[in-house]
Amino acid sequence: MSETLSNSYLDSLLHGQSSLPESPRGWLNALRSDALERANALSVPTTRDEEWRYTDLSPLYQKNFRRALPASPPAPAALASFTLPEAGCRLVFVDGHFTPELSSASSDPALGVAPFSAALAEQDPILQAHLARYVAPGQDAFVAVNTAWLQDGVLVRVLAGQAARAPVHVLCVSTQPDGASYPRLLLVAEAGAQCTVVEDFVALHAGETLTNCVTEIALSENARVRHVRVQRESLAAFHIGTCGVQIGRGAHYLSSAVALGARISRFNLNITQAGEGAESTLDGLALIGGKQLADTHSLLDHLQPHGRSRQLFKCVVDDAAHAVFNGKIFVHPGAQRTDSSQQSRSLLLSPRARVDTKPQLEIFADDVKCAHGAAVGQLEADQVFYLKSRGLDEAAARNLLTFAFAAEIVRRIPLPSLAGQLERIVLQQTQKQTSNRNRP
């Protein structure tokens, strides 16, 4: 890809950024200004970059996406199918803009939930202390562009020693084709705090859009955060997501990330286990078909001793779709007694389906227990035969096995309504895939 195309693409994303109103907080203006400078200095990634070698973004770079302007919010009925009854509050972004009229406030005394505008007006020191601390605007062009546009976002704070009574639902809705949106979420869990947060990316149209989202999560000592992330946007969309997590001493971060939509999607999950005895448990699922490309990159950075991490990532790939998983475990010299494992398992449902998986270990400590494994294959003929011998036809047997493979991840999600929605989507897609293969 030429440098001219790269610059043209970034110029289109940054078009109008200079017209953003200045914040009354000088530190935020400086943050945005620095990110804008970095965005103009950086180039967008290509397949010549090692971290992007399997993911060709040239279809995205040929588009001329510009930031979606605020529009009339959709009717509440349009969002009814995305409602999570278990949630204690809902924060809605429409085309990247926080929309209070569709959101519901929390009455939970353990939670402090506020849009960035309110946090800035109240001079909340939490925002300045944590914003843009767990992602790298200076190294990632997409993070830099998101930060340059930083105006709208949500701060979720869980108070020390408190457990949120119900999950927080962050719903990012695309309503305008051909626009770019930049959602931003900052979650701060203070010492001993506990909460569950769900990020849900959906679309009310079938057109092309770009979602460039950034999430930052900070866990203080002995905090526990469960983070569920579901991407089910238009099959013509482009989705670039970055999540930076810092885990303090004795804290535990649990993640479930599910990718179903988008023509091209990339999710970067960067975790720093910064405290002794920090833990992380990561589940992931990509269920794709057609010509979709879904790329997940994870980094588990063990800085301190006695850390523990577990990761299981699954792909179900049909038609000419392409899934990518790159997981790196990095153990620093002082991180003795680290216990870390990573498993990548992929199911190919078509001869044209493709998976590139690259588990990595970089270990600089001598007293650790680390392991990784990767398996890519098709449905086992013996399992299909066994189910057929019990009365199922070929299609039903394949559907059942494929559903069971994917449902292992979905059923670990602790919200029955969301798990049920996703199970129905998985079942519909596996049935559709089998139907397409059997079509004359």
C-alpha positions in Angstrom: 0.0 0.0 0.0 1.4 3.4 -0.9 2.2 6.1 1.6 -0.1 8.4 -0.3 -3.1 6.1 0.3 -2.1 5.7 3.9 -2.0 9.5 4.4 -5.2 10.0 2.5 -7.0 7.4 4.7 -5.9 9.0 7.9 -6.7 12.5 6.6 -10.3 11.3 6.0 -10.6 9.9 9.5 -9.2 13.1 11.0 -11.3 15.5 8.8 -13.0 18.0 11.1 -11.1 17.1 14.2 -9.7 20.6 14.5 -13.3 21.9 14.9 -13.8 20.1 18.2 -14.6 22.5 21.0 -11.8 23.0 23.4 -12.2 21.4 26.8 -12.1 23.6 29.9 -9.5 21.1 31.2 -6.1 21.8 29.7 -4.8 18.3 30.3 -7.5 16.9 28.0 -6.7 19.4 25.2 -3.0 18.4 25.5 -3.9 14.7 25.4 -5.9 15.2 22.2 -3.3 17.5 20.6 -0.6 15.0 21.3 -2.7 12.1 19.9 -3.4 14.2 16.7 0.3 14.8 16.3 1.0 11.1 16.7 -1.8 10.1 14.3 -0.3 12.4 11.6 3.2 10.9 12.2 2.1 7.3 12.2 1.2 5.1 9.2 -1.6 2.6 9.2 -0.6 -1.0 9.5 -0.2 -3.2 6.4 0.6 -6.9 5.8 4.3 -5.9 5.8 4.0 -5.3 9.6 4.5 -8.6 11.5 1.6 -7.9 13.8 -0.7 -7.5 10.8 0.8 -10.0 8.3 -2.4 -12.1 8.1 -4.9 -9.2 8.1 -5.2 -7.2 4.9 -6.9 -3.9 5.7 -6.6 -2.5 2.2 -10.4 -2.8 1.6 -10.8 -0.4 4.6 -8.2 2.0 3.4 -10.0 2.4 0.1 -13.0 3.9 1.9 -13.6 7.5 2.8 -15.1 7.2 6.3 -15.6 10.4 8.3 -16.8 10.8 11.8 -20.6 10.3 12.1 -22.3 13.4 13.3 -25.0 13.2 16.0 -28.3 12.2 14.6 -31.8 11.6 16.0 -31.6 8.6 18.3 -33.5 5.5 17.2 -36.8 4.7 18.9 -36.4 2.6 22.0 -38.3 -0.2 20.3 -35.5 -0.5 17.8 -33.2 -1.5 20.6 -35.6 -3.9 22.4 -33.9 -7.0 21.0 -30.6 -6.0 22.6 -32.0 -5.4 26.1 -30.4 -7.3 28.9 -32.9 -7.6 31.8 -30.1 -8.5 34.3 -28.3 -5.1 33.7 -28.6 -2.5 36.4 -27.9 0.3 34.1 -27.5 0.8 30.3 -25.1 3.3 28.6 -25.9 3.8 25.0 -23.6 5.2 22.3 -25.3 6.0 19.0 -22.8 6.3 16.2 -20.1 6.9 18.8 -22.0 9.6 20.7 -23.2 9.0 24.2 -27.0 9.3 24.2 -28.5 9.9 27.7 -32.1 9.7 26.5 -31.6 6.0 25.7 -29.5 5.3 28.7 -30.6 4.4 32.2 -28.8 5.6 35.3 -27.6 3.4 38.0 -29.1 3.5 41.5 -26.4 1.2 42.9 -24.4 3.0 45.6 -21.3 0.8 44.7 -21.2 2.4 41.2 -20.3 5.8 39.9 -21.3 6.1 36.2 -20.9 9.4 34.4 -20.3 10.6 30.8 -16.9 12.3 30.4 -18.5 15.7 30.1 -20.0 15.4 33.6 -16.8 14.0 35.0 -14.8 16.9 33.5 -17.3 19.4 34.8 -17.0 17.9 38.3 -13.2 17.8 38.0 -13.2 14.1 38.8 -9.5 13.3 39.4 -10.1 9.7 38.5 -10.5 10.6 34.8 -7.2 12.5 34.6 -5.4 9.8 36.6 -6.4 6.9 34.3 -7.5 8.1 30.9 -5.1 7.0 28.1 -2.8 5.2 30.6 -3.4 1.6 29.5 -3.4 2.0 25.7 -0.6 3.4 23.5 -1.7 6.4 21.3 1.9 6.9 20.4 2.3 3.5 18.8 -1.0 2.6 17.3 -2.6 4.7 14.6 -6.2 3.6 15.4 -5.8 4.3 19.1 -4.2 7.7 18.2 -7.2 8.6 16.0 -9.7 7.6 18.7 -7.8 9.7 21.2 -7.6 12.6 18.9 -11.4 12.6 18.6 -11.8 12.1 22.4 -14.8 14.1 23.5 -17.5 11.6 24.3 -17.1 8.6 26.5 -18.2 7.0 29.8 -16.4 6.6 33.1 -17.5 3.7 35.3 -16.1 3.6 38.8 -16.7 0.8 41.3 -16.1 2.0 44.9 -13.5 0.3 47.1 -14.8 -2.8 48.9 -18.1 -2.7 47.1 -19.7 -5.3 44.7 -22.0 -4.0 42.0 -25.5 -5.5 42.4 -26.0 -5.9 38.6 -24.0 -5.7 35.4 -23.4 -2.5 33.5 -24.5 -2.7 29.8 -22.6 -0.5 27.3 -24.5 -0.6 24.0 -22.8 0.8 21.0 -25.3 1.2 18.1 -24.5 2.1 14.5 -27.4 3.8 12.7 -25.6 5.6 9.9 -23.9 3.8 7.0 -20.6 5.2 5.7 -19.7 6.9 9.0 -16.9 6.3 11.5 -17.5 6.2 15.3 -15.1 6.3 18.2 -16.7 4.9 21.4 -14.5 5.2 24.6 -15.0 3.5 27.9 -12.9 3.8 31.1 -13.6 1.4 34.0 -11.9 1.8 37.3 -12.4 -0.9 40.0 -11.0 0.3 43.3 -9.5 -2.0 45.9 -11.7 -5.0 46.7 -14.4 -3.9 44.2 -16.4 -6.3 42.0 -18.5 -5.7 38.9 -19.5 -7.1 35.5 -19.6 -5.0 32.4 -21.0 -5.9 29.0 -19.8 -4.1 25.8 -22.2 -4.8 22.9 -21.6 -3.6 19.4 -24.7 -3.7 17.1 -26.0 -2.2 13.9 -29.5 -1.2 12.8 -28.5 -1.4 9.1 -26.6 -3.6 6.7 -24.3 -0.9 5.3 -20.6 -0.2 5.6 -19.3 1.6 8.8 -16.1 1.9 10.8 -16.1 1.4 14.5 -12.8 2.4 16.1 -13.3 1.8 19.9 -11.0 1.9 22.9 -11.7 0.5 26.3 -9.4 0.9 29.4 -9.8 -1.1 32.6 -7.9 -0.7 35.8 -8.2 -3.2 38.7 -6.8 -2.1 42.0 -5.7 -4.6 44.7 -8.0 -7.6 45.1 -10.6 -6.2 42.6 -12.6 -8.5 40.4 -14.0 -7.5 37.0 -15.8 -9.7 34.5 -15.8 -8.1 31.0 -18.1 -9.5 28.3 -17.5 -8.1 24.8 -19.9 -9.0 21.9 -19.3 -7.7 18.3 -22.4 -8.4 16.1 -22.3 -5.5 13.7 -23.3 -5.4 10.0 -21.5 -8.0 7.8 -20.3 -5.1 5.7 -18.8 -3.2 8.6 -15.2 -2.6 9.7 -14.4 -3.0 13.4 -11.1 -2.1 15.1 -11.2 -2.5 18.9 -8.5 -2.0 21.5 -8.7 -2.9 25.2 -6.0 -2.2 27.7 -6.2 -3.7 31.1 -4.0 -3.3 34.2 -4.4 -5.8 37.0 -3.2 -5.0 40.5 -2.1 -7.2 43.4 -4.4 -10.2 43.9 -6.9 -8.9 41.4 -8.7 -11.0 38.9 -9.9 -10.0 35.4 -12.2 -12.3 33.5 -12.9 -11.7 29.8 -15.3 -13.2 27.3 -15.0 -11.8 23.7 -17.3 -13.0 20.9 -17.0 -11.9 17.3 -19.9 -12.6 14.9 -20.2 -9.6 12.6 -18.2 -7.2 10.4 -16.5 -7.8 7.1 -13.1 -7.2 8.7 -12.7 -7.1 12.5 -9.6 -6.8 14.7 -9.6 -6.9 18.5 -6.4 -6.1 20.4 -6.5 -7.2 24.1 -3.5 -6.1 26.0 -3.3 -7.1 29.7 -0.6 -6.1 32.1 -0.5 -8.2 35.3 1.2 -5.5 37.3 0.7 -6.8 40.9 1.8 -9.9 42.6 -0.7 -12.7 42.5 -2.7 -11.1 39.7 -5.0 -13.4 37.7 -6.7 -13.3 34.3 -9.1 -15.7 32.6 -9.7 -15.1 28.9 -12.4 -16.8 26.7 -12.8 -16.0 23.0 -15.0 -17.1 20.1 -15.1 -16.1 16.4 -17.9 -17.5 14.4 -17.6 -16.3 10.8 -18.6 -17.3 7.2 -18.8 -15.8 3.7 -15.7 -13.7 3.2 -15.4 -12.3 6.7 -12.0 -11.8 8.4 -11.8 -11.9 12.2 -8.5 -11.2 13.9 -7.8 -11.4 17.6 -4.5 -10.4 19.2 -3.8 -10.9 22.9 -0.9 -10.0 25.0 -0.5 -11.3 28.6 2.3 -9.4 30.2 3.3 -10.9 33.5 5.4 -8.4 35.5 5.2 -9.7 39.1 5.6 -13.1 40.8 2.8 -15.7 41.4 0.7 -14.5 38.5 -1.8 -16.8 36.9 -3.5 -16.7 33.5 -5.8 -19.0 31.5 -6.8 -18.5 27.9 -9.1 -20.4 25.5 -9.9 -19.1 22.1 -12.1 -20.9 19.6 -12.8 -20.2 15.9 -15.6 -21.6 13.7 -14.9 -20.8 10.1 -17.0 -21.5 7.1 -17.1 -20.7 3.4 -14.1 -18.5 2.4 -13.8 -16.8 5.7 -10.5 -16.2 7.5 -9.8 -16.2 11.2 -6.6 -15.1 12.9 -5.5 -15.6 16.4 -2.2 -14.4 17.8 -1.6 -14.8 21.5 1.6 -13.8 23.3 2.5 -14.6 26.9 5.4 -12.5 28.1 7.0 -13.4 31.5 9.4 -10.8 32.9 12.6 -11.7 34.8 11.0 -10.9 38.2 7.8 -12.8 37.5 8.8 -16.1 39.2 6.1 -18.7 40.0 4.0 -17.6 37.0 1.4 -20.2 35.9 0.1 -19.4 32.5 -1.6 -21.5 29.8 -3.1 -20.7 26.4 -5.2 -22.9 24.1 -6.4 -22.1 20.5 -8.8 -24.5 18.9 -10.3 -23.9 15.4 -13.0 -25.7 13.4 -13.0 -25.5 9.6 -16.3 -26.2 8.0 -15.3 -25.6 4.4 -12.3 -26.5 2.2 -11.9 -22.8 1.5 -11.9 -21.7 5.1 -8.6 -20.5 6.6 -7.2 -20.1 10.1 -3.8 -18.6 11.0 -3.0 -19.2 14.6 0.2 -18.1 16.3 0.6 -18.8 20.1 3.8 -17.3 21.5 5.8 -17.6 24.7 8.6 -15.3 25.8 9.9 -16.3 29.2 12.7 -14.6 31.1 12.2 -16.3 34.5 13.3 -19.8 35.4 10.7 -20.9 37.9 7.5 -20.8 35.9 4.8 -23.1 34.5 3.8 -22.0 31.0 2.2 -23.9 28.2 0.4 -23.2 24.9 -1.3 -25.3 22.2 -3.1 -24.9 18.9 -5.3 -27.3 17.0 -7.0 -26.7 13.6 -9.3 -29.3 12.1 -12.6 -30.4 10.8 -15.5 -32.2 12.4 -14.4 -35.7 13.2 -16.0 -38.4 11.1 -16.3 -40.8 14.0 -18.3 -38.3 16.0 -20.6 -37.6 13.0 -21.0 -41.4 12.5 -21.8 -41.9 16.2 -24.6 -39.4 16.1 -25.9 -40.8 12.8 -26.0 -44.2 14.4 -28.2 -42.7 17.1 -30.8 -41.6 14.5 -29.6 -38.1 13.5 -29.2 -37.3 9.8 -25.9 -35.9 8.5 -27.0 -32.2 8.7 -28.4 -32.5 12.2 -25.2 -34.3 13.4 -23.0 -31.6 12.0 -25.1 -28.9 13.4 -25.1 -30.4 16.9 -21.3 -30.9 16.9 -20.6 -27.4 15.6 -23.0 -25.8 18.1 -21.5 -27.8 21.0 -18.0 -26.6 20.0 -19.0 -22.9 20.0 -21.4 -23.1 22.9 -18.7 -24.0 25.4 -17.5 -20.4 25.3 -21.0 -18.8 25.1 -22.3 -20.8 28.1 -19.6 -19.3 30.4 -21.1 -15.9 30.0 -22.9 -15.2 33.3 -25.9 -13.4 31.9 -28.6 -15.9 30.9 -30.4 -13.5 28.5 -27.2 -12.6 26.6 -26.0 -16.2 26.5 -29.4 -17.2 25.2 -29.3 -14.6 22.5 -25.8 -15.8 21.4 -26.8 -19.4 21.5 -29.7 -18.7 19.1 -27.3 -16.8 16.8 -24.8 -19.7 16.9 -27.6 -22.3 16.2 -29.0 -20.2 13.3 -25.6 -19.7 11.7 -24.6 -23.4 12.0 -28.0 -24.4 10.4 -27.6 -21.8 7.7 -24.1 -23.1 6.9 -25.2 -26.7 6.6 -28.1 -25.6 4.4 -25.8 -23.7 2.1 -23.5 -26.7 1.8 -26.4 -29.0 1.0 -27.9 -26.7 -1.7 -27.6 -28.1 -5.2 
